[in-house]
Amino acid sequence: MPDQLAVNTYELARAREDFARAFGALDAKRPTAWAQYGYPEHISFPQYLQAYSRGGPGHGAVHRLLDKCWQGNPRIKSPTSDEETPWEVGVKKLLDGILAWKKFKDLDRRNMVGRYAALIYRVGDGKALREPMETAQRLVNIVPLYEDQIKVTQWHNDPNQENFGQPAMFQYRMRSPSNLAIDTQGRPDEWADVHPSRVQILAEGSAGDMFDGVPLLQAGFNDLVDLEKITGGSAESFLKNSARTLVFEYEKDAAVSTIAQPGADGTPAKTVRQVHSDQTRELNRNQDSSIVIQGGKANTLQTSISDPRGAFEVAACSFAASVQIPFTILFGQQTGRLASDEDKEDMAARCTARQKNELTPMLTEFVARMQAAGIIEKGEFEIEWPAVNAPSDKDKQEILEKATSSMQKAFQAGLTEPLFDANELRAIVEYEPRADDGMPEEGDPEEDAQADPDAQRQAKAQKGAAP
């Protein structure tokens, strides 16, 4: 009996642990808190896709980061020269021909929604997709795919091989299974085998395993649930009040039964409840409708509506922290105040780091694999991104004004050498340089005249005495 009791106690404790893991929570005192709050324990790709495609905060977070990182196309160039080389021209022509930059950006978008995204190489080598890609004549297209559009069907299982644990065959689907319900155009839909040499995976946050990729919305998914509850619940409360839910009150001697008498045409009588439901429905559908009652009164049922801004901002700040985007940049401000310079600098640093650590390796892998296939000529290269915090036209004008003001103050302080020449000032606002920079040369009488009034009078006298 004691042994049986010990076994039962162990099984009970184990069941409790399994129950806690099934629902999940960070609060050890309330292991089922997530279930009570409505948070899912396990999040699948369709949920991430729905949060992105149907939720404002999720969609905004993805595109704030995506559009900032890709606000300018990178440059694939020679590491030894800033001048445009024939090799660079050839690569640019190849990428522009298949709209590659647009598709790379779309690959990145799909990667942020799910754990990973894939890129299929469509090349002209006369082979099926299931065969290895060795050499090719040309690059026909690149196809970005969502996580649910590609899966591994075979693995390398020999532990003595270098490729042990790596995919040996993929399958990809043209249509996203998550969108099948809304795709009614009858587009062909089938799974096709694809060799890994024709597949490139982008899994942000992973050190090699594609299944270790971290979706952008994962850490803040609970906050997205809260935001949906707050906004949806607030909207529902407004709807309830505007729907004019009626409450009928009758005196104790009122003849309520007369409301439910049969109609003149012999139609059967309705219950009092049915009559009132019809009257309320007609009143809410038609602004000109009215009701007539005898021996009673009708009141509207109103509920107090709390201001959702405080609760919304708490959840929104938590979500902004999860995606590492300042609140003022992600959600903006309703008071007319713009994002601070610190927020802008933080966002720029976030995007610059992401370009370096995630997007540059992705582009480097693509170019290297195209070189191995003979599509791009071999040679050293580097990826150069435009500055994400480049000044706007207004900022450039302000910089120009400060530069010219500094020149004036330096001249008034006795500095005869100009701080900037005209072409340097024109470069600030990205104007083309002039052959003549507009600055006086050494020994120019006009320069001496500007520096010394006596020299100016002497120069005029010399001009007047000349024959």
Secondary structure, DSSP 4 states (H G I P E B T S, - for coil): -HHHHHHHHHHHHHHHHHHHHHH--S-TT-TTHHHHHT--SS--HHHHHHHHHH-HHHHHHHHHHHHHHTSS--EEE-TT-SSPPHHHHHHHHHHHHTTHHHHHHHHHHHHHHSS-EEEEEEE-SS--TTSPP---S-EEEEEEE-GGGEEEEEE---TTSTTTTSEEEEEEESS-GGGTTT--S-----EEEE-GGGEEEE-TT-SS-GGG---TTSTTHHHHHHHHHHHHHHHHHHHHHHTT-EEEEE-TT--GGGGGPPPTT-PPPPPHHHHHHHHHHHHHH-TT-----SSEEEEE--------HHHHHHHHHHHHHHHT--HHHHT--SSSPPPPHHHHHHHHHHHHHHIIIIIHHHHHHHHHHHHHTTSS-----EEEPPPTT---HHHHHHHHHHHHHHHHHHHHTT--S-SS-HHHHHHHTTPPPPSS--PPPTT-HHHHHHH-HHHHHHHHHHHHH--
